[in-house]
């Protein structure tokens, strides 16, 4: 997060002397909102701070040695998935604090025989979010902004549901598709320390297309409102998250 050297998932929802200092870290709120069950956190930036802040939750930690995308984070936790017996799992983000437990449970309930369920939302403005493409009730793929932004306006208007980046999956099917995900890398231009580099990344969204192409039924649940799935990406969104949390507390 530009302008902040720490791990943004540990930023406070309850500010103190400044918006960057206070209590109720975002990640703690996320962990307490999740349904019961074993949990893992994928770590990288300021990993020692994250471990220290979350030790009371008895989670397992898996390091993503290189920041190589959401799919790379999932692949980093593959051993956690291999040894668990739970049939269903949730994949969520440490910087999206306000997803309700009832929403997480709705994702799990929607799974049924489906291998994967996407948490979507309908924002007032789609901005640069990925959008969910469907055929009837089946999700066929997630289209990133750089692609759908080139579509005719009529086609863009039809794509109303955006992707939150949060999913529920059946473990058995997910484990079958992880090797395919590991073979589907993307070359992405990223700026790092003033240099522009080509980075190899993996995207969880590719799982949707891989499964749909094999005829599997990927589902979708729509969040109640846009604020529920907002991410804390910059100073303005941090201030907004703290205002939302204050309303929730009241």
Secondary structure as GFF3:
##gff-version 3
##sequence-region A 1 250
A	DSSP	three_ten_helix	8	10	.	.	.	ID=ss1
A	DSSP	beta_strand	12	18	.	.	.	ID=ss2
A	DSSP	beta_strand	21	25	.	.	.	ID=ss3
A	DSSP	alpha_helix	26	33	.	.	.	ID=ss4
A	DSSP	beta_strand	40	43	.	.	.	ID=ss5
A	DSSP	alpha_helix	47	54	.	.	.	ID=ss6
A	DSSP	three_ten_helix	55	57	.	.	.	ID=ss7
A	DSSP	beta_strand	60	63	.	.	.	ID=ss8
A	DSSP	alpha_helix	69	76	.	.	.	ID=ss9
A	DSSP	alpha_helix	78	83	.	.	.	ID=ss10
A	DSSP	beta_strand	88	91	.	.	.	ID=ss11
A	DSSP	alpha_helix	101	111	.	.	.	ID=ss12
A	DSSP	beta_strand	116	121	.	.	.	ID=ss13
A	DSSP	beta_strand	131	135	.	.	.	ID=ss14
A	DSSP	beta_strand	138	143	.	.	.	ID=ss15
A	DSSP	alpha_helix	145	148	.	.	.	ID=ss16
A	DSSP	alpha_helix	153	158	.	.	.	ID=ss17
A	DSSP	beta_strand	162	170	.	.	.	ID=ss18
A	DSSP	alpha_helix	171	182	.	.	.	ID=ss19
A	DSSP	beta_strand	186	192	.	.	.	ID=ss20
A	DSSP	beta_strand	195	201	.	.	.	ID=ss21
A	DSSP	alpha_helix	205	213	.	.	.	ID=ss22
A	DSSP	beta_strand	219	222	.	.	.	ID=ss23
A	DSSP	three_ten_helix	226	229	.	.	.	ID=ss24
A	DSSP	alpha_helix	235	249	.	.	.	ID=ss25
###
